[in-house]
Structures are given as C-alpha cells and as structure tokens.
C-alpha cells in the first residue's frame, strides 16, 4: 500500500472538521502564522508525521496513579496543618460540608 503520492501525482483531498477551545484556536492560528504556514498546513504536517512514524510524534503521558494519590495526601495533610494552626482541627464532617457549601455559594 502506497501512502504518499509520487512526485507530480495529484492526490484527492477531503475536508475535515475538528473542535477545539476558541482561545486555543486563536493562539494556534497566530503561532502558525508566525511559522509562516496556515493552520491547515500545520495539521497536514502533523498527520503526515503520524502516518510516517506510525505513532504520535510526541509523548502523551499521565502521572502515575500513586503520584496523584501522594500529592492528594500531601495537600490534605497541609490543609490539616493549617486547620490546626487556626483552631479548626476539631470540625465535624457536617461542619466541613457546611463550610464547603458556603464557599461554593461565594460566602
């Protein structure tokens, strides 16, 4: 199977629609313009790199679940420390939930 056309061959084209955050689009369009290319050209370069390399040409990663849990525990411990410093360490679950509700309401 030939993926790329031979020099001089005309390849059929098709339109593609993607959705993205409007602020991101403005930034991406401006950056592509700085590079001297259209957004369309940038996406074509990306698509060709994916097909040629048969992978996404950059790492897509998420932190290990253990790292996320450890950061969450550290944040919780810090909140407990701050609460103790401010005399709030003995709050009941009901009192904590009430404080959360008030904060969400903007009070």
DRENFILO-863256 format. One record per residue (C-alpha): residue number from 1; residue in three letters; x, y, z. Coordinates in Angstrom, 1 decimal. Layout:
<pts>
> NUM:ALA:X:Y:Z .
...
</pts>
This chain:
<pts>
> 1:UNK:0.0:0.0:0.0 .
> 2:UNK:1.4:3.4:-1.0 .
> 3:UNK:0.7:6.1:1.4 .
> 4:UNK:2.3:9.0:-0.3 .
> 5:UNK:1.9:10.0:-4.0 .
> 6:UNK:4.8:10.0:-6.3 .
> 7:UNK:6.2:13.4:-7.3 .
> 8:UNK:3.9:15.1:-9.7 .
> 9:UNK:0.9:13.0:-8.8 .
> 10:UNK:-2.3:14.8:-7.7 .
> 11:UNK:-3.8:13.4:-4.6 .
> 12:UNK:-7.5:13.6:-3.9 .
> 13:UNK:-8.3:15.9:-0.9 .
> 14:UNK:-11.1:15.8:1.6 .
> 15:UNK:-12.3:18.3:4.2 .
> 16:UNK:-12.1:17.5:7.9 .
> 17:UNK:-13.7:19.4:10.8 .
> 18:UNK:-12.3:19.5:14.3 .
> 19:UNK:-13.5:21.2:17.5 .
> 20:UNK:-11.2:23.0:19.9 .
> 21:UNK:-11.4:25.7:22.5 .
> 22:UNK:-11.8:29.1:20.8 .
> 23:UNK:-8.9:30.7:22.7 .
> 24:UNK:-6.6:27.8:21.8 .
> 25:UNK:-7.6:28.2:18.1 .
> 26:UNK:-6.7:31.9:18.2 .
> 27:UNK:-3.3:31.2:19.8 .
> 28:UNK:-2.6:28.2:17.4 .
> 29:UNK:-3.6:30.3:14.3 .
> 30:UNK:-1.3:33.1:15.5 .
> 31:UNK:1.6:30.8:16.1 .
> 32:UNK:1.2:29.0:12.8 .
> 33:UNK:1.2:32.5:11.1 .
> 34:UNK:4.5:33.2:12.9 .
> 35:UNK:5.8:30.0:11.5 .
> 36:UNK:4.8:31.2:8.0 .
> 37:UNK:2.2:28.5:7.5 .
> 38:UNK:-1.6:28.1:7.7 .
> 39:UNK:-3.3:26.1:10.4 .
> 40:UNK:-4.3:23.6:7.7 .
> 41:UNK:-0.7:23.1:6.7 .
> 42:UNK:0.3:22.5:10.4 .
> 43:UNK:-2.4:19.8:10.7 .
> 44:UNK:-1.3:18.2:7.5 .
> 45:UNK:2.3:18.1:8.8 .
> 46:UNK:1.1:16.5:12.0 .
> 47:UNK:-1.0:13.9:10.1 .
> 48:UNK:1.9:13.0:7.8 .
> 49:UNK:4.3:12.6:10.8 .
> 50:UNK:1.8:10.3:12.5 .
> 51:UNK:1.4:8.2:9.4 .
> 52:UNK:5.1:8.1:8.6 .
> 53:UNK:6.2:7.3:12.1 .
> 54:UNK:3.1:5.2:12.9 .
> 55:UNK:2.9:6.9:16.3 .
> 56:UNK:2.0:10.3:17.8 .
> 57:UNK:5.2:12.3:17.3 .
> 58:UNK:5.3:13.5:21.0 .
> 59:UNK:4.7:11.8:24.4 .
> 60:UNK:1.2:11.8:25.8 .
> 61:UNK:1.5:11.0:29.4 .
> 62:UNK:-0.4:11.0:32.6 .
> 63:UNK:1.1:10.9:36.1 .
> 64:UNK:1.2:7.6:37.8 .
> 65:UNK:-1.9:7.0:40.0 .
> 66:UNK:0.4:6.6:43.0 .
> 67:UNK:1.9:10.1:42.4 .
> 68:UNK:-1.6:11.6:42.2 .
> 69:UNK:-2.6:9.9:45.4 .
> 70:UNK:0.6:11.0:47.2 .
> 71:UNK:0.1:14.6:46.1 .
> 72:UNK:-3.5:14.5:47.2 .
> 73:UNK:-2.5:13.1:50.6 .
> 74:UNK:0.2:15.8:50.9 .
> 75:UNK:-2.3:18.5:50.1 .
> 76:UNK:-4.7:17.1:52.7 .
> 77:UNK:-2.0:16.9:55.3 .
> 78:UNK:-1.2:20.6:54.6 .
> 79:UNK:-4.8:21.5:55.0 .
> 80:UNK:-5.0:19.7:58.3 .
> 81:UNK:-1.9:21.5:59.5 .
> 82:UNK:-3.4:24.9:58.5 .
> 83:UNK:-6.7:24.0:60.2 .
> 84:UNK:-4.8:23.0:63.4 .
> 85:UNK:-3.0:26.4:63.3 .
> 86:UNK:-6.3:28.2:63.1 .
> 87:UNK:-8.1:26.2:65.7 .
> 88:UNK:-10.3:24.3:63.2 .
> 89:UNK:-9.0:20.8:63.6 .
> 90:UNK:-11.9:19.5:65.6 .
> 91:UNK:-14.6:20.2:62.9 .
> 92:UNK:-17.2:17.5:62.3 .
> 93:UNK:-17.9:16.2:58.8 .
> 94:UNK:-21.2:18.1:58.9 .
> 95:UNK:-19.3:21.4:59.7 .
> 96:UNK:-16.8:20.7:57.0 .
> 97:UNK:-19.6:20.1:54.4 .
> 98:UNK:-21.3:23.3:55.6 .
> 99:UNK:-18.1:25.3:55.0 .
> 100:UNK:-17.7:23.8:51.6 .
> 101:UNK:-21.3:24.7:50.7 .
> 102:UNK:-20.8:28.3:51.9 .
> 103:UNK:-17.6:28.6:49.8 .
> 104:UNK:-19.3:27.3:46.7 .
> 105:UNK:-22.1:29.8:47.2 .
> 106:UNK:-19.5:32.6:47.4 .
> 107:UNK:-19.9:33.3:51.1 .
</pts>
